[in-house]
Amino acid sequence: MSDRAFIAQLEGYGLTVAEIHYYRPDAPSLLQLFIWQEYDLAPEFPVLFEFLDHWRREIEAALHSVRIAHNHLIQPAEWRAVDGVISIQ
């Protein structure tokens, strides 16, 4: 049995976090914040845009702004050679 998130990362998906600012209909003067996180493909972000389309259709809160952060969690290993010896007694 495989983890869905791990399989998605192997297929090129990375972790996407969206900070969604919105106005509620019952308090239009207050700016609210919602954090959304899912695995998605950058730079197209099809999963995020599907969620935002759902938001516009089904939720009565007006979107103000969306900030996106994205990172690939599985990537080539990085190493570097170090000149020196550390002795531990």
PyMOL commands that set and color helices and strands:
alter all, ss='L'
color gray80, all
select helices_A, chain A and resi 4-10+46-58
alter helices_A, ss='H'
color red, helices_A
select strands_A, chain A and resi 14-24+27-40+62-71
alter strands_A, ss='S'
color yellow, strands_A
deselect
rebuild
show_as cartoon
